[in-house]
Amino acid sequence: MRFTLLSALFLSVCAYAEDAQPVVFLDDGDNTGVLQAYAGTELQGYFSKLFSNPIVTESTPAADFHVLYGSPENNPGIREALAGGTITLPEGPQADQGYALKSVDKTVYIASPTEQGVLYGIYALLEAYGAYFQISGERLPEQTLFHIVPLDIVQAPAFKYRGLLPWDNFLCGMSGYNLEDYQLLIDRAVRMRLNFLQFHFYPGMAFFTETVDGVRVTPTAIGIPVDVFPTAGAAGEAAFGGEAVFGPRPYVENAGNPAAQADAVQAMMRTVLDHAHARGMRTCVGFELMAPPSGNVQWTDKPDGGANCLDPLRPENLQISLQRYRSLVDTYPQSDYYWMWQSEARGVLGRPVGSEPGASAMRAEYARWTPLDTHAGDIDYAYHFRDLVNALTPEERARIATGGWFVQHLFPGLHPDFPPEIRFASLNTYDPEQTVNGHLEYYQPAQQGRPTWMIDWWEFDGEQWFPQWRVTWQERMYRKCLEQGVEAVTLLGWKLSGIEHNIRYLAEFCWSPELSADQFYGEYVRRLYGQDAASLKGIYLAYDAMAPHTPPANPYDDRPMLLAPGWAAVGFPAFPDTLEGLKTESWQRVLTRSGEIVVEQQALLEKDREAIAAIGLMIPGLDAQGQSWAALLLNRLRMRAHYLESMMALNRAYGVFQEQASASGLTEGRSAAAGQIQQAVDLARQCIELYAKDARNRNDLGVVAQMNVQYLQVLLQLQATLAVPSETPLN
C-alpha cells in the first residue's frame, strides 16, 4: 500500500517555497510494522526541518526528487533497483541491521533487508545531509532546498549489539528520570544507530523488589547516597523551576508508601522496555546474585576477615536464587535478556576461604577458573551462577548473561564448564589504562563462539560531575573486541551533557571500525561546533591522554580519578583536636599528600584555564548552534575550575592549620584554617550556581542536587568543626 502519513503542516509550511520542487517519499507495500511507520515519521519530520521543499507521498508530474525506502519485500521500487543492480544490500553477520544508500540522478534509495536497517539507513541519510545526532541533543544545518548529494554506501555494524547501561543509583543518572527522560534517551540512542539498553538493579531498591517465599522485599531507596532532593534554599535552586522535591515522579508522588513507590517505578520501567522494543532495541535487566536482601539465606563464614556472601554450596540458597530470578522475569517479562551480577569488589573482598563445610575443597577444585588469587572470591559467584543456570531450561539459558565488575578474568576458565548458551558479560575496571593493557585478553572465549559482552564507562563516577574524555582508550578497546569477536559493546554512565563525545564515538566506531580517535575528534569538533572550532581537537586529545591520571580531591581518598567520588559524599580528613595529634603518622601523611595533590590540581586547573580562554576566543566566530554547544563545554570547564580552586583551598588549609597550631596553639590553627575553608565554601557555591545556569536535562538537575548534598553540605560540616572548642587544653 502507499505510505499515507501526510502532514498538512509540511505542505502548508513548505509547499510555497520559491523554486522548490516536491520530494516524493515512496514506501510501497506493507508499511504496518511499528518500525516502518516510525521510520517514515522520522524521515518526514527531519526533512521538514532540513529542507523547504514540499513533501508528498504520491508521484506527480511535477515531482523532481524521489526518496524510496524500505526492503525488497515491501517496496517494489527497491526490489526493482536491487534486481537491476542499481543497489546492493549489505552482507555479513549483521547484514540484517545494515542498509544501502544510493543516489541515482534525482532518486535516493534507502534499502535494507529489515525495518530496523531501513531506520538506520534513514538516520545515515540525514547525517549525510548535515544532521548530527548526540545523546544530549542534535545539531541541524540551516534549512535549504533539497538537493542530491552523491551517495553510494553499503554498511552494516561491526557488533551485533551496541548500546548503553544507564546506572541506577545516582540522581544525576536514571534514578532521577521520569518516563519521558527514558524515552528521549532511547530515541536519541537509536538516532545514533545504537540498539541495546541494559539495566542493573541494586538489591532492595525500587527498580526491583523481589519476592522470595511469598515475602516481597520492601524498597529502601531510588538512589544512593542521595535519594530525593528538597530544592528550597539550595545552591542553584532556580534551575529546578519550582520543583519542590527533585526525584522521579513515580517515587515522589508515592512518598510514604514504599510498596506503592516500587509498583509505580516498576510500571514505568516496563513501559521503558516497551518503548525500547518499539525502536528496535534489545534489552537486558539484572540483579546482584551473591547478596540477596530476602529469604532465609545461609551465609559464608570468614572468621579471619573478608566479605561474606551467600554460601554457594548450600542447596537452599540455590532455591532462593531461582526464586529471585523468576521474580525478575515476572517483574520484567518483556526483557530480551536477564543477567546476574557479582557484587562490586566481592572477588577481592571475598577472597578469603570461609570455614563453612566444603569451602576449601571447592576453592581448590575450581582454582583453574581464575589466574588471579586476589580475586578468588569470584569463584564463589561463578560456582553458584553455574548451579543456577544448570537448573534452567535451554530456552531460559539462552537469555541469561553473567555480570559484574571485572569478572572477565573468569571467562577463559569458565568457558569449558558452562552451557554454551550463557553470555559472558563484564564491566571493565574504571581505569582504561588497565583495561587496554591486558584485561581485554580475557575475552578470548568470544573467538570460540561464546557470546561475550564488554561494558566500559562513558564516564567514571569518581569524576561524574565533570567532563571526561576516553575516546583514545575506547578505540584500543573496540579494536581488540573486534579481534576477539565480541558480540556486544556498551557504555555505562550517568549524566549526558559534557561527555557526549564518548557515546558518539561508540556509535560511530561500531559502523566505521576504521575510525581512529584522532579522526573522530577532528570530525566531531567540525560538525558540532563548526569549521572555526578546529583548534578544539587538540584540547580534546590532550584531555583524553590524561584520562587515567586526573588528581584526587584530597588526602581522604587519594587515588587518581577520584576528584568527586559520586558513590558517597566527598570525604575530608579531620583536623586534629590535640597538640599530640599534630605529630601522628596519619596526620603527617595528610600534610604530605595535601601538598602533593595541590600541585596536581594546579596543573589541571591551568589546563582548564587555557581551554576556557581558547573556547572564549572561538565562540564569537561560531554560528548560533555552535555557540550553544561551545557554551555548554565552557560552562562545564569553568565549573570544574571553581571546584579545583575550592579543593585547593581545602588542601592548603591543612598546612596552614599545622603551621599556626604548632607555633601558637590549636585555637590559632583553627582560626587560620577557617579562612581557607571559607574560600572553599564560597567557591563551592559558585561552582554549583554556575553549573545550574546551563542545566539542560534531568541529569544536570541531578548533578546540582548531588553537589549540594555531597559537596557543599559536607564542606559546611567541616567548617563547623573549626568553631567547636576542643575539650583538651589548647596550649
N, C-alpha and C positions, 0 to 999 in steps of 0.2 A: 504494500500500500504506500501511497505518497506520504511524506512527512508533513504533518498538518499543524505543528506548533508554530503558528504565525503570530507575531506580536504586533498589534496595532501601533504600539509605541514606536517600534523600529520604523514602520512605514511613515508615521506622521512626522517623526524627527528627521529621518534620513532621505525620504523619497524626493525631496525638492532640492537636494544639494546640487549645485551647478555642475554640469557635465558629469554627473555621477551615473555610471552605468549600473544596472541592477546586478547583484550577486545572487545566483541561484544555488540553493542548497538542495541537493538531491540525496535522499536516503530512502530508496525504493525498497519494497519488500516488507518483511515482518519487523516492525520497529517497536514492538510492545515490551521488549526487555527493559528492565529498570535502568541498566547501564546505558543502553542505546538511547533511551529517552533523555537521560541526564546528559549524555554526550551532546545531543542536539541542542539542549538548553544552554549548555556551557558554550558551545560554538556560536550560537546566535548572540548570546549575551556579550561575549567578548568581542565579536565582530562589530557589534553596535558601539562598543567603546573605542575600538581601534580605527574604524572606517566610517565614512559618511555616506557610503553607497546605500541605496535601499536594498533590503533583503527580501527575497521571495522564495517560495518553495515549489513553484511550478515553472518549467521552462517557458520563456516567452520570446517572441521575435526580437524584442529589444534587449534581451539579456546579452551581456558581453562576457561575463565570467560565470563559470560553473565550479562548484565545490562538491565533489562526490565523496561520500564517506560511508563506510560500512564494510561488511565482509562479502566474499563471493556468494555466500548463501542468501544474503538479504538485499543485495544491491546489484541489479542487472548490469549497470554501468561498470561497477568494479569487476564483476565476473567477465564482462567483455574485454576490459582492459587487461585483465590477467591472462585470458586466453590468447589475446593478440600479442602478448609480450610487452605491452606498454609499461606494466608494473610487474614487480616480482615480490612475493611475500617473503618474510624472514624465515630462516631455517635454524635448527639447533635446539638445544634443550629447553629454552624459554621462548620458543617461537610463538607460542600461543599468546604471550604478552607483548609481542613485538608488533611492528607496523611498517608500512611503506608510505612515504610521502613523495609525490611526483607531480611536477608541474609540466604540462604539455600545452603549448600555445596559450589559450585562455582558460584552461581547465586545471584544477588542482585535485589530485586523488589522495584520499586518506584511507588506506586499506589495512585490514588485519584479519586473521582467522577468527578472532573473538571480539565481543563487545568491549572487553577490558582493553585490548590492544587498540581498538578504534579510539577509545577515550584518551589513551596515552598519546596516540598519534595527533589528536586534536590539540593537546597541550604543546606538543613539539612544534606543530604548525604555528600556534600563537606565539611561541618564543622565537620562531624564525622571523616573525613579523615585528619583533621588538618587545613583546611582553616578557617580564622577568618575575618569576614566582619565588617567593620566600616563605618561610614558616611563620613569619610575623607580619606578612603583608605582601605587596606586589608593586612593581614599577611598570607603568604602561607608557608607551610613547604618545606624543601628541596625535590627536585624531587626524587622519588624512584620507584621501581616496584610495580605495583598494587597487592594488596593482599586483602583477605577477612577479614573484621573485624566483630565481632558478632553484628548484628543489629536486633532489634525487637521493633520497635517504631510505635505506632499509636497515632497521635497527631492532635489536632485541636485548633485554637486560642480561647482564653477566651473572646475576644472582637471582635465584627463584624468588626469594623474599628480601624485601628492603624496607626498613621502617623504623619506628620509634617505640621507646619504652618510657612513657611519662611516669615518673616515680610518685609514690602515693603518700608521702608523709610530710611535705613542706607546703605551707600556704603559698609560696612563690611557684608552686607546681600545681598538679591536678587536685591537691587537697583543698584548693581554693576555687575550683572550677564549678560553674553551672553548666547545664546541658549544652547551651549554645556555645560555650567555650570549647567543649569537646568536639562539637560538630564543626566548628570553624577550624580547629586543629586538623581534623580528618580531611576536610575539603582542601585545605592548603597543602597537606601532605600529598594528597592524590594529584593535585596540580603539579607537584614536583615528581610525579610518577613513582611514588612510594606506595607500597601495598601491604604493609604488615603493621599491626598495632598490638602491643603486648602490655600486660599489666601484672605487677607483683603486689600482693596484699600482705601487709604485716599482720601477725596474729592479733586477733581481737579488735581490729579497727573496723570502722563502719562499712568498709567496702566488702568485707566477707566475715560473717558471723556464723560459723559452722554449727551444726547440730550433731552431737555425739551422745548415744544412749538416751535419746529423747530430750536432751537438755541443750538449749541454744546458748551460745556464748553471748554475754552482754557486751555490747561495744564499748570501748574505752575512749575513743577519740576519732577525729577525722584527720588530724595531723599532729606531728610531734616536732619539736617541743612546744610549738605554738599551735593551739587547737583552733580557736576563733579569736578575732581581734576586735575589742571595742575601740572605735576610732576617735572618740571625743578627746580633745586635748593632745592628740598625738602629733609628733613632728610629721609634716606632710599631710595633715588631716584633710585639706581641701581636695586632694586627689581622689578621695573616696566619694565625693559628690553627695554627701549626706547619708551614706550608708552607715548606719549606727554600729552595726556589728559585721565585720568582714568575715565571710566564710561562704561555703556553698549554700544556696537556698534550701535544698532538702534537709540539710543539717541544722541550719539556723532556725528555720520555721518549725522544727520539731524539738527545739531545745527543751530539756527537762524530761524527755521521754526517749531514752537510748534505743529501745526497740523500734520505735517509730522512725527515729533518725536513720537507723540501719536499713529499715524497709525502704525508706524514701531514696536513700543513696543507692541502694542496690537496684531499685527500679530504674533510676536514672542510668546506671551503668549498663543495664540490659538494653536500654534504648540507644546508648552509645555503641554497643556492639552491633546492633541492628543497622545503625547509620553507617558504620564502617563497612558492613557487608553490602549495603546499598551502593557503596562507592567502589566495590570490587576488592576491598581489603580482606585479608585473613587476620584472625585474632587469636591470642593466647592469653589465658589468665592462670594465676597460680598462687600458691601459699607456701609458707615455710614448714618443712616436714618435721624437723627434729625438735621443735619447741612448741608442741601443741598447747593451746590455752584451755583445753577441755578434755574431759574423760578421766578415768582412773589410771593415769599414766604411771608406769613403773620407770623410774629414772636410773641413770647410771650412778655409780658411787666412786668418786675420785677423792679419796681422803687426803691425798698429797697435793691437791690443787688441780685446777683445770675446770673448765665449764662443763657442767653436766647437761645431758640431753636425754631423750627417751632411750631406754635400753633396747638396742636393735635385736637382741636375742630373745626377747620376751614375746611369745605369740599373742598375748593380749594387746600388746602395743600395735602389732600389725592390724588387728581388728579395728583399733581406734583410727589408725591412719586410713584404712579402707573407708571407714565411715566419713572421715574428713574429705576424702576425695569425692565420694558420692555426694556429699553435701555441696561441694564446689560445683559439681555438674548440675545438681538441682538448682543452685542459685543462678548459674550462668549456662543454661543448656545449649545456647546457640553458639558458644565459642568453638572455634575450629580445633584448638589445641589447649591442653592443660599441662602445667608444669609444677613440679615440686622442688622447692628451693632449700638448699643448705643455708642455715642462718649465717649471717655475716661473721667472718673470722672464727667460726667454730672449728674449722680444720686446724687452726693454730691453738685456739683456747682449749679445744677438746682433745689435744694430742696425748695427754697422759692416759694410760690404760686404767680403767676402773677396776675395782675389786669384785664386781659382780661376777657370778659364775659364767665361765666360758669366754670372758672378755679377752684375756691374754691369748688364748688359743686362736680365737677369731682374728685378732690383730696379726698374729704371726702367720696364719694361713693366707691372709689377704694382703700382706705387706707388698705383694707384687703389684697391687693396684696403683701405687704411687711411688715415685722416686724420691719424695720429699718427706723425711722424718718429721720435719717441722709442721707438716700439715696432715699428720696421721689421723687427726680427728675426722677427716673427710671419709675415711674408711668406714666409720660407723654409719655415716649418711648413706654411702653407696650400698652397704650391706642391706640396710633397711629399705632403701629405694628399690633394690633388686627384688627383695621379697614381695614388695607391694606390686610391682609391675608384673611379676610372675603370677600373681593372684588374679590378674585381669585377663579379659579375653583378648585375642589378637586384634580385634577391631578397636578395643579400647586402647591397647598399647600403641596403636598407630597414631594416636592423638596425644601421646604423653612425651614430655621432654624433661630432662634434668634442668637444674638451675642452681645458681649460687655465685658467690664472689670467688673468682679464681679457682673454680673446680676443674678447669681444663687439664690440670696436672694429672687427673684421674683417667682421662679419656683413653690413652693407649692401653693402659692396664685393664680398664673396664670392657673395652670393645669385645674381646672374645667371650666374655662371660655374660653379656646382656643380650636380650632378644633383639633381633635386627630392626624391629620397628621403632625402637626407642630413639628419640632425638637427643643428641648431646648438646647442651647449651651452657654457656658460661659467661659471666660478667667479668671483663678484664679488670686487672688492677687499675687503680686510678692514675698511676704513673705510666704515661705512654712509653717512656723510655724503657721500662721493664718489659712492657708488652712486646715491643718490636725487637728486643734483644733476647729472644729465647722462648718467651711464653707461647708464641704462635706455633711453635713446633709441636705442641701438644695436640693440635688439631689434625694430626696425621690420619686418624681413622676416617676422615672425610674422603681420603684418597681411596679407601677400600669400600666405599659405598655407604658409610654410616652418615645419615642425615645429621649435620652439625651446624650449630648456630653460634656466631660470635657477636657478643654485645660489648660495645665500647661506650664511652661517655661523650655526649655533646657538650657537657661541662662537668667539672668536678665540684662536688658540694663543699669542698674546703675553700672554694672561691666563688660560690654560687651567686653572690650579689654583683659580681663584676664581669666585664667582658673577658672572654678567654678565646685563645686560638690554638687549634690542634690539627690543622689540615696536613702539614707535612708528616705528622705522625700517622694520621689516618691513611695517607697514601701508602705508606710502607705496610700498614696492617692489611689494607684491602688487597694489595698485590699478593701478599702471602696467602690470603684467603682464597684468591683465585687459583693460585698454585696448588693449594691443598684440596680444592673442590668443595669449599664450604657452601652450604645451602642458603643460609640467611645471614645478613649483616644488619645490625640495628644499633641505634644510639639511645643511651639513657640520659635523662636530664630533667630539669625543672623549668626554669624561665625560658622565654623565647627571644625577647629583644636584646640585642647585644651579642648574640652568639650565632646569628643566622648563617654565617659563613660555614660553620662546621656541618650543619644539617644540609646546606646546599651542596657541599662537596660530596657528601654521601650520595645524594640524589644524582649528581652528575656523573660521578665515577661509575656508578652501577650501570649506566648506559653507555659511557665512554671510558672504558678502563685504561685507555692510553693517556688519560688526562693526568698531568703532574700537578703537584701543589703550586709550583711556580706559574704554570699556565693558567691554572684556575684562578689564583689571586689576581693575575693581570686582567683576565676577562671579567672577574667579579666586580672589581672596582670600576671598570669601564662601563659595565652595564648598569650597575646600581647607582653610582654617583654621577657618571658622565665622563666624557673623554678628558676633561680637565682634571680629573682626580687620579691620574696615573701615578703620582707620587705616593699615593696611599699604599700601593703594592709593597713598597719597601717597608713601610710601617707594619703592615700585616705580617710580612715574612719575619721581621725582627721580633715581634711579639710571639710568633709561632715558635721560633727557635728556643725561646726561654721558657716554654710552657711547663716543663717539669721542675723548674728551678726558681719559681716565684717565692718570695720570702714568707715566713710565718707572721702572725700578728704580734706575738710577744713570747717571752720565755715559758709561759704556762704550758703550751704545747708547741714546741719549736721545730717541728718537722717542716720541710718545704711544702709548698702548696696548701698551707693552712692559714691563709690571710683572714678568713672569716668562716670558721667551721660551721656549716649550716645545721648539723645534727644536734647542736647544743648552743647555749649562749657562749659568746666569746669569753674565754677564761682569762683571769688576771691573777698573777702572783700577789699574795697579800703582803702588806708592809709589816715588818717586824714590830712587835709591841713591847720589846725589852731591848736593853743595850746588848745583852748577850746574843740576841737574835741577829745582830749585825755581823756576827762572826761565824755563823753556821755555814756549813758547806753548801746547803741548799740555797741560802740567800746569796752567797758569793757566786754561785752559778747563775742566779737571776741577774746579778750585776754584770757578769761577763757577757752572757747571751744578749741582754737587752742592748748593750753597746754594739755588739756584732750585728744584731738584727736591724738597728737603726741604719747602719751602713748599707745593708741590703735594701732596705726600704727607700733610702735616699736615691739609690741607683734606679729603682723602678719609678720613683717619683720624677726624676729627671727625664726618664724616657717618656713618661706620660706627658710631662710639660712640653717636651719637644713635639710630640704628636699633636697635642692640643693647639700649639702655635701653628703647626703646618695645616691642620684642618681649618683653623680660623682664617688663614690666608686664602685657602682654597674655596671656601663656601661662597663668596660673592660671585665667583665665576661659574657656578653650577645653576642648572635650571631649578624650578620650584621643587620637583620631586627629589632631585639630587640633594638639594639643600635640606630637605626633610630627613632623608636618610643620614646625611652627614651630621645634622643636628643631634640625632639620636646617639651616634657614636661619640660625638663631642660631649654630650651630657654624661654618658657613662664613664668616659675617661676623666672628666672634671670631678665627678663624684668620687671616683677612686682616688684621685689626688687628695681630696679633702680627707678621705678615710686614712690614707697613708700618713698625712700630716697629723691626724688625730692619734694614730698608733705611735708615731714617732714621739709625740709629746708625752704619751703614757710611758714609753720605754725610757725616755730621758728622766722622767720623774723618779725612777728607781735610783739612778746615780745621784740626782740632786738630794734625794732623801738621805742616802748614805753619807754624802759629804757633810751635810749640815747636822745630821744626827750624831755623827762621830765627833764633830767639833764642838757642838753646843747642846746636844741632847735631843731626845725624841720629839719634844714639842716643836723645836725649831725645824727638825727634819720634816715633820708633818706639814708645817706651815710652808716650807719651801716646796715640797712636792705638790701641795694643794694648787699652787699657781699653774703648774704643768698639767695637772688633772683638769683644771678648769678650761684650759685650752683644748684638751682632748674632748671634753663635753661640748664645748661650743662648736668645734669642728664636726663633731658627730651630728649635731642638729643641722648644720649647714649641709652636710653630706646627704642626709635623708631628705631634707627640704628640696635640694637640688634634683635628686632622683625623681621625687614626686612631681616635679614640674613637667616631666616628659614620661608619664606613666601611660602606656599605650594599650594595656590589656590587663586581664586579671592577674597574670603572673607578676606584672610590675607592681600592682597594688599589694600583692603578697610579699614582695621584697620590702616595700615600705613598712608593712606590718612586722615582718621578722626583724628588720633592722631596729625598729623601735624597741622590741622586746628583748632581742638577743644582743644588742649592741648599746644603744643609748641607756636603757634602764639599768643594765649591769654596770655601765660606767658610773652612773649616778650612785649606785650602791657602793661602789668602790670609793667614790668621792666622800660619801657619808662616813666611811670608816676613818677618814683622816680627821674628822671633827669629834670623834669619840675619845674621851680621856682614857688613858691607859690605867689599868688597876695597879700597875707596877710603878714605883717611883721613877721619874723620868731621868734624873741625873745622879 
